[in-house]
Amino acid sequence: MKDRLDTIFEMQKKLNEDIIARRNLCFSKEEWLQKQVLAMISELAELLDEVNFKWWKNKRELNDGYIREELTDILHFFVSMCLFAGMDAAELFDCYLKKNKENFDRQNGLSQKQGYDASKCGSE
């Protein structure tokens, strides 16, 4: 059975290829990444609208379906950026494991990066 993350990457690659061919698009790697970042920012803004961030506006009930849809849109653009940057699912997984360990090390005061040690929280 294929890994789910590998499947997502394969599906996104096919979608990217289809859109590029269908719309006859030709951008540099830099332009693709810029466009993907802008698209993700747009999707993040849509998610933000779904979670009542506007304190000056009457709150509405959260719609989990819309929230999930926006998160999925964000994933589409994130995976697309990974692909345009030359990263596959395995490399993303490996980078995530390394960064996750570093983030825990930071919280535990075990990192070379200063200012993260949670045991010193509130002591300054």
OpenMM code with the backbone's topology and positions (N, CA, C; nanometers):
from openmm import Vec3, app, unit

residues = "MET LYS ASP ARG LEU ASP THR ILE PHE GLU MET GLN LYS LYS LEU ASN GLU ASP ILE ILE ALA ARG ARG ASN LEU CYS PHE SER LYS GLU GLU TRP LEU GLN LYS GLN VAL LEU ALA MET ILE SER GLU LEU ALA GLU LEU LEU ASP GLU VAL ASN PHE LYS TRP TRP LYS ASN LYS ARG GLU LEU ASN ASP GLY TYR ILE ARG GLU GLU LEU THR ASP ILE LEU HIS PHE PHE VAL SER MET CYS LEU PHE ALA GLY MET ASP ALA ALA GLU LEU PHE ASP CYS TYR LEU LYS LYS ASN LYS GLU ASN PHE ASP ARG GLN ASN GLY LEU SER GLN LYS GLN GLY TYR ASP ALA SER LYS CYS GLY SER GLU".split()
positions = [
    Vec3(0.0838, -0.1186, 0.0000),
    Vec3(0.0000, 0.0000, 0.0000),
    Vec3(0.0885, 0.1252, 0.0000),
    Vec3(0.0513, 0.2216, -0.0815),
    Vec3(0.1275, 0.3446, -0.0944),
    Vec3(0.1055, 0.4356, 0.0269),
    Vec3(0.2102, 0.5026, 0.0684),
    Vec3(0.2032, 0.5994, 0.1757),
    Vec3(0.1092, 0.7142, 0.1372),
    Vec3(0.0333, 0.7640, 0.2325),
    Vec3(-0.0639, 0.8702, 0.2046),
    Vec3(0.0033, 0.9989, 0.1580),
    Vec3(0.1158, 1.0335, 0.2209),
    Vec3(0.1847, 1.1549, 0.1795),
    Vec3(0.2394, 1.1404, 0.0376),
    Vec3(0.2934, 1.0233, 0.0043),
    Vec3(0.3383, 0.9981, -0.1328),
    Vec3(0.2219, 1.0132, -0.2307),
    Vec3(0.1069, 0.9631, -0.1936),
    Vec3(-0.0116, 0.9731, -0.2791),
    Vec3(-0.0500, 1.1189, -0.3013),
    Vec3(-0.0486, 1.1982, -0.1940),
    Vec3(-0.0808, 1.3406, -0.2057),
    Vec3(0.0168, 1.4086, -0.3010),
    Vec3(0.1444, 1.3811, -0.2859),
    Vec3(0.2446, 1.4422, -0.3733),
    Vec3(0.2228, 1.4014, -0.5192),
    Vec3(0.1946, 1.2748, -0.5433),
    Vec3(0.1697, 1.2284, -0.6800),
    Vec3(0.0463, 1.2952, -0.7398),
    Vec3(-0.0599, 1.3042, -0.6618),
    Vec3(-0.1826, 1.3673, -0.7109),
    Vec3(-0.1606, 1.5156, -0.7403),
    Vec3(-0.0859, 1.5836, -0.6540),
    Vec3(-0.0598, 1.7265, -0.6762),
    Vec3(0.0271, 1.7463, -0.7999),
    Vec3(0.1246, 1.6567, -0.8185),
    Vec3(0.2109, 1.6652, -0.9379),
    Vec3(0.1265, 1.6531, -1.0641),
    Vec3(0.0337, 1.5589, -1.0662),
    Vec3(-0.0545, 1.5424, -1.1823),
    Vec3(-0.1417, 1.6652, -1.2037),
    Vec3(-0.1941, 1.7221, -1.0958),
    Vec3(-0.2766, 1.8418, -1.1086),
    Vec3(-0.1931, 1.9582, -1.1623),
    Vec3(-0.0731, 1.9771, -1.1073),
    Vec3(0.0143, 2.0834, -1.1571),
    Vec3(0.0416, 2.0668, -1.3055),
    Vec3(0.0777, 1.9456, -1.3463),
    Vec3(0.1065, 1.9185, -1.4876),
    Vec3(-0.0151, 1.9463, -1.5754),
    Vec3(-0.1334, 1.9080, -1.5292),
    Vec3(-0.2555, 1.9311, -1.6050),
    Vec3(-0.2826, 2.0808, -1.6209),
    Vec3(-0.2708, 2.1551, -1.5129),
    Vec3(-0.2971, 2.2995, -1.5186),
    Vec3(-0.1961, 2.3687, -1.6099),
    Vec3(-0.0697, 2.3310, -1.5976),
    Vec3(0.0347, 2.3909, -1.6811),
    Vec3(0.0070, 2.3641, -1.8286),
    Vec3(-0.0251, 2.2409, -1.8615),
    Vec3(-0.0520, 2.2055, -2.0015),
    Vec3(-0.1817, 2.2688, -2.0511),
    Vec3(-0.2860, 2.2591, -1.9737),
    Vec3(-0.4181, 2.3099, -2.0130),
    Vec3(-0.4162, 2.4609, -2.0357),
    Vec3(-0.3395, 2.5307, -1.9533),
    Vec3(-0.3376, 2.6774, -1.9594),
    Vec3(-0.2123, 2.7319, -2.0283),
    Vec3(-0.1291, 2.6409, -2.0783),
    Vec3(-0.0079, 2.6780, -2.1513),
    Vec3(0.0783, 2.7757, -2.0696),
    Vec3(0.1083, 2.7375, -1.9470),
    Vec3(0.1819, 2.8240, -1.8560),
    Vec3(0.3313, 2.7956, -1.8639),
    Vec3(0.4083, 2.9007, -1.8515),
    Vec3(0.5540, 2.8872, -1.8549),
    Vec3(0.6134, 2.9927, -1.7627),
    Vec3(0.6430, 2.9526, -1.6395),
    Vec3(0.7027, 3.0430, -1.5411),
    Vec3(0.8332, 2.9824, -1.4919),
    Vec3(0.9205, 3.0680, -1.4446),
    Vec3(1.0443, 3.0196, -1.3821),
    Vec3(1.0106, 2.9578, -1.2469),
    Vec3(1.1059, 2.8856, -1.1927),
    Vec3(1.0892, 2.8269, -1.0593),
    Vec3(1.0568, 2.9362, -0.9582),
    Vec3(1.1295, 3.0477, -0.9676),
    Vec3(1.1073, 3.1589, -0.8758),
    Vec3(0.9648, 3.2132, -0.8881),
    Vec3(0.9182, 3.2302, -1.0118),
    Vec3(0.7818, 3.2809, -1.0330),
    Vec3(0.6776, 3.1830, -0.9814),
    Vec3(0.7002, 3.0530, -1.0056),
    Vec3(0.6059, 2.9533, -0.9546),
    Vec3(0.5964, 2.9605, -0.8028),
    Vec3(0.7113, 2.9676, -0.7369),
    Vec3(0.7110, 2.9731, -0.5916),
    Vec3(0.6434, 3.1004, -0.5413),
    Vec3(0.6689, 3.2124, -0.6071),
    Vec3(0.6020, 3.3373, -0.5693),
    Vec3(0.4509, 3.3229, -0.5820),
    Vec3(0.4063, 3.2671, -0.6936),
    Vec3(0.2620, 3.2504, -0.7169),
    Vec3(0.2001, 3.1550, -0.6146),
    Vec3(0.2725, 3.0491, -0.5799),
    Vec3(0.2224, 2.9539, -0.4819),
    Vec3(0.2125, 3.0185, -0.3431),
    Vec3(0.3112, 3.0987, -0.3073),
    Vec3(0.3072, 3.1681, -0.1784),
    Vec3(0.1871, 3.2620, -0.1738),
    Vec3(0.1673, 3.3387, -0.2799),
    Vec3(0.0520, 3.4298, -0.2846),
    Vec3(-0.0795, 3.3536, -0.2755),
    Vec3(-0.0879, 3.2407, -0.3453),
    Vec3(-0.2095, 3.1597, -0.3401),
    Vec3(-0.2316, 3.1062, -0.1984),
    Vec3(-0.1239, 3.0632, -0.1328),
    Vec3(-0.1382, 3.0125, 0.0031),
    Vec3(-0.1812, 3.1239, 0.0981),
    Vec3(-0.1246, 3.2419, 0.0815),
    Vec3(-0.1661, 3.3558, 0.1648),
    Vec3(-0.3152, 3.3824, 0.1465),
    Vec3(-0.3621, 3.3743, 0.0237),
    Vec3(-0.5043, 3.3935, -0.0043),
    Vec3(-0.5881, 3.2883, 0.0677),
    Vec3(-0.5443, 3.1634, 0.0639),
    Vec3(-0.6169, 3.0560, 0.1316),
    Vec3(-0.6099, 3.0720, 0.2836),
    Vec3(-0.4959, 3.1161, 0.3346),
    Vec3(-0.4841, 3.1421, 0.4786),
    Vec3(-0.5802, 3.2530, 0.5208),
    Vec3(-0.5947, 3.3542, 0.4362),
    Vec3(-0.6891, 3.4627, 0.4661),
    Vec3(-0.8321, 3.4099, 0.4676),
    Vec3(-0.8637, 3.3189, 0.3757),
    Vec3(-0.9973, 3.2589, 0.3744),
    Vec3(-1.0210, 3.1780, 0.5018),
    Vec3(-0.9185, 3.1055, 0.5476),
    Vec3(-0.9296, 3.0309, 0.6733),
    Vec3(-0.9475, 3.1272, 0.7901),
    Vec3(-0.8724, 3.2334, 0.7890),
    Vec3(-0.8831, 3.3335, 0.8947),
    Vec3(-1.0245, 3.3894, 0.9033),
    Vec3(-1.0861, 3.4139, 0.7888),
    Vec3(-1.2246, 3.4616, 0.7872),
    Vec3(-1.3201, 3.3598, 0.8493),
    Vec3(-1.2880, 3.2325, 0.8361),
    Vec3(-1.3744, 3.1265, 0.8892),
    Vec3(-1.3660, 3.1123, 1.0414),
    Vec3(-1.2614, 3.1668, 1.1024),
    Vec3(-1.2424, 3.1458, 1.2458),
    Vec3(-1.2646, 3.2729, 1.3285),
    Vec3(-1.3461, 3.3620, 1.2761),
    Vec3(-1.3931, 3.4795, 1.3518),
    Vec3(-1.2816, 3.5653, 1.4104),
    Vec3(-1.1819, 3.5986, 1.3303),
    Vec3(-1.0735, 3.6800, 1.3850),
    Vec3(-1.1114, 3.8273, 1.3996),
    Vec3(-1.2165, 3.8692, 1.3330),
    Vec3(-1.2558, 4.0106, 1.3367),
    Vec3(-1.3318, 4.0405, 1.4659),
    Vec3(-1.2627, 4.0981, 1.5612),
    Vec3(-1.3237, 4.1276, 1.6910),
    Vec3(-1.4295, 4.2366, 1.6809),
    Vec3(-1.4305, 4.3117, 1.5717),
    Vec3(-1.5274, 4.4196, 1.5519),
    Vec3(-1.6538, 4.3734, 1.4808),
    Vec3(-1.6625, 4.2430, 1.4568),
    Vec3(-1.7755, 4.1861, 1.3821),
    Vec3(-1.8441, 4.0802, 1.4685),
    Vec3(-1.9753, 4.0671, 1.4534),
    Vec3(-2.0480, 3.9637, 1.5269),
    Vec3(-1.9953, 3.8257, 1.4871),
    Vec3(-1.9714, 3.7436, 1.5902),
    Vec3(-1.9234, 3.6072, 1.5640),
    Vec3(-2.0339, 3.5230, 1.5036),
    Vec3(-1.9926, 3.4288, 1.4204),
    Vec3(-2.0861, 3.3296, 1.3691),
    Vec3(-2.0336, 3.1925, 1.4103),
    Vec3(-2.1208, 3.0962, 1.4084),
    Vec3(-2.0817, 2.9607, 1.4464),
    Vec3(-1.9763, 2.9079, 1.3494),
    Vec3(-1.8749, 2.8425, 1.4067),
    Vec3(-1.7713, 2.7843, 1.3218),
    Vec3(-1.8301, 2.6730, 1.2359),
    Vec3(-1.7861, 2.6697, 1.1116),
    Vec3(-1.8285, 2.5658, 1.0193),
    Vec3(-1.7078, 2.4761, 0.9933),
    Vec3(-1.7051, 2.3616, 1.0599),
    Vec3(-1.5908, 2.2712, 1.0466),
    Vec3(-1.5676, 2.2277, 0.9030),
    Vec3(-1.6732, 2.2145, 0.8256),
    Vec3(-1.6590, 2.1767, 0.6852),
    Vec3(-1.5811, 2.2805, 0.6066),
    Vec3(-1.6135, 2.4084, 0.6254),
    Vec3(-1.5412, 2.5159, 0.5572),
    Vec3(-1.3964, 2.5236, 0.6053),
    Vec3(-1.3772, 2.5045, 0.7358),
    Vec3(-1.2415, 2.5078, 0.7903),
    Vec3(-1.1579, 2.3964, 0.7275),
    Vec3(-1.2127, 2.2774, 0.7199),
    Vec3(-1.1404, 2.1644, 0.6582),
    Vec3(-1.1109, 2.1912, 0.5109),
    Vec3(-1.2071, 2.2522, 0.4415),
    Vec3(-1.1879, 2.2840, 0.2993),
    Vec3(-1.0717, 2.3821, 0.2809),
    Vec3(-1.0660, 2.4848, 0.3644),
    Vec3(-0.9571, 2.5826, 0.3538),
    Vec3(-0.8236, 2.5184, 0.3891),
    Vec3(-0.8205, 2.4337, 0.4914),
    Vec3(-0.6971, 2.3637, 0.5259),
    Vec3(-0.6494, 2.2753, 0.4108),
    Vec3(-0.7428, 2.2122, 0.3431),
    Vec3(-0.7079, 2.1286, 0.2279),
    Vec3(-0.6540, 2.2139, 0.1142),
    Vec3(-0.7147, 2.3305, 0.0907),
    Vec3(-0.6627, 2.4220, -0.0119),
    Vec3(-0.5199, 2.4645, 0.0208),
    Vec3(-0.4950, 2.4930, 0.1480),
    Vec3(-0.3600, 2.5322, 0.1920),
    Vec3(-0.2623, 2.4179, 0.1661),
    Vec3(-0.3039, 2.2959, 0.1954),
    Vec3(-0.2185, 2.1794, 0.1702),
    Vec3(-0.1855, 2.1665, 0.0219),
    Vec3(-0.2845, 2.1880, -0.0643),
    Vec3(-0.2600, 2.1824, -0.2091),
    Vec3(-0.1455, 2.2748, -0.2481),
    Vec3(-0.1514, 2.3991, -0.2027),
    Vec3(-0.0477, 2.4945, -0.2412),
    Vec3(0.0846, 2.4657, -0.1721),
    Vec3(0.0808, 2.4169, -0.0481),
    Vec3(0.2038, 2.3815, 0.0204),
    Vec3(0.2755, 2.2679, -0.0535),
    Vec3(0.2021, 2.1626, -0.0876),
    Vec3(0.2627, 2.0490, -0.1576),
    Vec3(0.3127, 2.0933, -0.2944),
    Vec3(0.2367, 2.1785, -0.3595),
    Vec3(0.2795, 2.2297, -0.4897),
    Vec3(0.4119, 2.3052, -0.4764),
    Vec3(0.4256, 2.3862, -0.3716),
    Vec3(0.5523, 2.4573, -0.3493),
    Vec3(0.6661, 2.3589, -0.3261),
    Vec3(0.6397, 2.2553, -0.2490),
    Vec3(0.7421, 2.1530, -0.2264),
    Vec3(0.7885, 2.0949, -0.3595),
    Vec3(0.6922, 2.0620, -0.4448),
    Vec3(0.7257, 2.0029, -0.5744),
    Vec3(0.8072, 2.0988, -0.6606),
    Vec3(0.7672, 2.2247, -0.6680),
    Vec3(0.8411, 2.3218, -0.7480),
    Vec3(0.9795, 2.3483, -0.6903),
    Vec3(0.9957, 2.3274, -0.5598),
    Vec3(1.1263, 2.3435, -0.4956),
    Vec3(1.2109, 2.2168, -0.5075),
    Vec3(1.1559, 2.1131, -0.5718),
    Vec3(1.2305, 1.9896, -0.5921),
    Vec3(1.2257, 1.8931, -0.4747),
    Vec3(1.1290, 1.9120, -0.3863),
    Vec3(1.1179, 1.8285, -0.2668),
    Vec3(1.0089, 1.7234, -0.2873),
    Vec3(1.0392, 1.5997, -0.2529),
    Vec3(0.9365, 1.4959, -0.2605),
    Vec3(0.8849, 1.4642, -0.1200),
    Vec3(0.7909, 1.3715, -0.1116),
    Vec3(0.7284, 1.3384, 0.0170),
    Vec3(0.8309, 1.2849, 0.1170),
    Vec3(0.9235, 1.2033, 0.0703),
    Vec3(1.0242, 1.1458, 0.1608),
    Vec3(1.1145, 1.2539, 0.2190),
    Vec3(1.1557, 1.3479, 0.1353),
    Vec3(1.2425, 1.4552, 0.1846),
    Vec3(1.1664, 1.5458, 0.2818),
    Vec3(1.0408, 1.5764, 0.2498),
    Vec3(0.9596, 1.6564, 0.3407),
    Vec3(0.9474, 1.5857, 0.4762),
    Vec3(0.9212, 1.4561, 0.4722),
    Vec3(0.9094, 1.3777, 0.5958),
    Vec3(1.0387, 1.3851, 0.6768),
    Vec3(1.1528, 1.3634, 0.6102),
    Vec3(1.2816, 1.3681, 0.6790),
    Vec3(1.3090, 1.5061, 0.7380),
    Vec3(1.2804, 1.6109, 0.6602),
    Vec3(1.3004, 1.7482, 0.7088),
    Vec3(1.2085, 1.7772, 0.8273),
    Vec3(1.0865, 1.7261, 0.8206),
    Vec3(0.9922, 1.7462, 0.9308),
    Vec3(1.0428, 1.6796, 1.0588),
    Vec3(1.0894, 1.5554, 1.0470),
    Vec3(1.1415, 1.4851, 1.1644),
    Vec3(1.2551, 1.5630, 1.2282),
    Vec3(1.3472, 1.6118, 1.1467),
    Vec3(1.4624, 1.6871, 1.1965),
    Vec3(1.4170, 1.8167, 1.2641),
    Vec3(1.3268, 1.8894, 1.2000),
    Vec3(1.2804, 2.0165, 1.2549),
    Vec3(1.1975, 1.9951, 1.3816),
    Vec3(1.1171, 1.8900, 1.3834),
    Vec3(1.0372, 1.8600, 1.5019),
    Vec3(1.1275, 1.8318, 1.6212),
    Vec3(1.2342, 1.7549, 1.5993),
    Vec3(1.3301, 1.7271, 1.7063),
    Vec3(1.3936, 1.8565, 1.7543),
    Vec3(1.4338, 1.9422, 1.6605),
    Vec3(1.4949, 2.0703, 1.6968),
    Vec3(1.3969, 2.1555, 1.7772),
    Vec3(1.2708, 2.1566, 1.7370),
    Vec3(1.1711, 2.2355, 1.8102),
    Vec3(1.1535, 2.1849, 1.9532),
    Vec3(1.1517, 2.0534, 1.9726),
    Vec3(1.1456, 1.9980, 2.1083),
    Vec3(1.2729, 2.0326, 2.1855),
    Vec3(1.3888, 2.0195, 2.1195),
    Vec3(1.5152, 2.0551, 2.1845),
    Vec3(1.5135, 2.2012, 2.2289),
    Vec3(1.4598, 2.2897, 2.1456),
    Vec3(1.4506, 2.4311, 2.1819),
    Vec3(1.3648, 2.4490, 2.3067),
    Vec3(1.2513, 2.3836, 2.3117),
    Vec3(1.1615, 2.3962, 2.4261),
    Vec3(1.2233, 2.3391, 2.5535),
    Vec3(1.3124, 2.2421, 2.5372),
    Vec3(1.3768, 2.1783, 2.6519),
    Vec3(1.5123, 2.2395, 2.6863),
    Vec3(1.5481, 2.3489, 2.6178),
    Vec3(1.6754, 2.4145, 2.6449),
    Vec3(1.7959, 2.3372, 2.5967),
    Vec3(1.7776, 2.2478, 2.4994),
    Vec3(1.8862, 2.1630, 2.4507),
    Vec3(1.9400, 2.2072, 2.3152),
    Vec3(1.8942, 2.3204, 2.2662),
    Vec3(1.9335, 2.3694, 2.1347),
    Vec3(2.0394, 2.4778, 2.1481),
    Vec3(2.1148, 2.4974, 2.0412),
    Vec3(2.2100, 2.6079, 2.0364),
    Vec3(2.1373, 2.7417, 2.0257),
    Vec3(2.0126, 2.7381, 1.9757),
    Vec3(1.9318, 2.8604, 1.9643),
    Vec3(1.8849, 2.9014, 2.1029),
    Vec3(1.9028, 3.0260, 2.1338),
    Vec3(1.8661, 3.0783, 2.2649),
    Vec3(1.7257, 3.1392, 2.2623),
    Vec3(1.6635, 3.1432, 2.3801),
    Vec3(1.5362, 3.2124, 2.3935),
    Vec3(1.4128, 3.1254, 2.3841),
    Vec3(1.4304, 2.9936, 2.3812),
    Vec3(1.3162, 2.9032, 2.3667),
    Vec3(1.2884, 2.8191, 2.4905),
    Vec3(1.3817, 2.8072, 2.5812),
    Vec3(1.3731, 2.7157, 2.6947),
    Vec3(1.2481, 2.7457, 2.7786),
    Vec3(1.1503, 2.6554, 2.7738),
    Vec3(1.0227, 2.6755, 2.8422),
    Vec3(1.0373, 2.6715, 2.9940),
    Vec3(1.1429, 2.6086, 3.0455),
    Vec3(1.1602, 2.6035, 3.1912),
    Vec3(1.1931, 2.7414, 3.2478),
    Vec3(1.2341, 2.8328, 3.1631),
    Vec3(1.2656, 2.9685, 3.2064),
    Vec3(1.1499, 3.0648, 3.1782),
    Vec3(1.0388, 3.0102, 3.1362),
    Vec3(0.9221, 3.0912, 3.1016),
    Vec3(0.8748, 3.1687, 3.2240),
    Vec3(0.8649, 3.3000, 3.2112),
    Vec3(0.8166, 3.3832, 3.3198),
    Vec3(0.9212, 3.4179, 3.4234),
    Vec3(1.0439, 3.3660, 3.4090),
    Vec3(1.1475, 3.3933, 3.5080),
    Vec3(1.2281, 3.5184, 3.4741),
    Vec3(1.2054, 3.5745, 3.3569),
    Vec3(1.2812, 3.6954, 3.3186),
    Vec3(1.2099, 3.8190, 3.3605),
] * unit.nanometer
topology = app.Topology()
chain = topology.addChain("A")
for resn in residues:
    res = topology.addResidue(resn, chain)
    for name in ("N", "CA", "C"):
        topology.addAtom(name, app.Element.getBySymbol(name[0]), res)
